[in-house]
Amino acid sequence: MTASPKNNRSGCYSRAHVALFLRSRLWLGAPVAALLAFVATFLLRCLGDGKPVGDSLRVGAIFAAVAVFTWGLGVWAATDPSEEAEETAREETPPAPPVSRLRLLGRRVLFVALLLGALALVFASQIEGLVTGEVSLAKFFAGIALKFICIGSTLIPVWIAQRTRS
């Protein structure tokens, strides 16, 4: 039984995608992401904030579960079966004309400005809590570390899959 054409589009749910997702070797990195999130959170909360070990273990376990969840999102994005068709379509397109150095520099400056703005939005709650004094410095860094680990654990499986395909 073959999948219908609508299930072969990028981002659609299909049995083939679920099978690739569950059998992917990318899952081998999930314990590393969980361990990194747990250790970073545990040490920041226990040593930096002076919280009891039990509370630090609980928060570290929650952060580790979040890291595994975001790793799973990355594996889901990396195992999309329709990406092979997109890659062949990209190979068939003619190369873009060369861009002048000034326009390239302008694009890079705009990219850095947009990236800094996006990071400010992502970390706005931590920054606000630190400025108002509602959170400690250790909790501030723990929140930022968790967000960086989640972003990384979503992007790393996709990056690994792209490197192995080429």
C-alpha positions, -999 to 999 in steps of 0.1 A, spaced: 0 0 0 15 33 -10 9 67 6 -13 91 -12 4 121 -29 -8 146 -3 11 127 24 44 131 5 44 169 9 68 185 33 55 188 68 26 164 63 20 134 86 26 100 69 34 65 80 67 66 62 77 97 82 67 81 115 88 50 106 118 71 97 113 92 129 112 62 152 141 43 135 164 72 131 199 70 145 197 106 154 180 95 187 214 85 200 221 122 207 190 126 229 207 114 261 236 138 255 212 167 253 193 155 284 225 151 304 238 185 293 205 202 303 204 183 336 240 190 347 238 226 337 206 232 355 215 211 386 248 229 390 234 264 385 205 258 409 224 238 436 257 257 437 248 290 422 214 296 439 220 276 470 188 256 465 183 222 482 196 192 463 161 177 459 147 209 444 177 211 421 172 175 410 136 181 402 142 212 381 172 195 364 149 165 355 123 188 340 149 207 320 163 173 308 128 162 296 124 195 278 158 190 261 147 155 249 114 168 236 132 195 216 157 169 203 126 149 192 113 179 173 147 182 156 146 145 147 111 149 133 122 178 111 154 159 100 136 128 90 111 144 66 110 119 36 100 145 11 133 164 15 150 143 -11 126 156 -37 133 192 -26 171 186 -28 168 173 -64 146 204 -73 173 226 -57 200 210 -78 181 216 -110 178 254 -104 204 276 -121 229 293 -98 221 329 -86 240 358 -101 269 370 -80 261 396 -54 282 428 -49 303 430 -17 284 460 -4 250 443 -8 265 412 9 278 433 38 244 449 41 227 416 43 250 403 69 245 434 91 208 431 87 210 394 96 230 402 128 206 429 138 176 406 133 194 378 152 201 401 181 165 413 181 152 378 181 175 368 210 163 399 229 127 387 224 135 351 234 154 362 266 130 391 275 115 373 305 149 365 319 162 400 314 131 415 329 133 393 359 170 401 365 164 439 361 134 439 385 152 416 410 126 388 409 151 362 398 186 354 410 216 355 388 218 316 388 181 313 378 187 339 351 216 319 336 197 286 340 168 300 320 192 313 293 211 280 293 178 260 289 168 281 259 202 277 242 201 240 248 166 237 234 175 258 203 206 237 198 189 204 204 163 213 178 188 224 151 216 199 157 197 168 144 187 187 113 223 198 107 236 163 112 211 149 88 220 175 62 257 167 66 251 130 61 230 134 30 256 155 12 
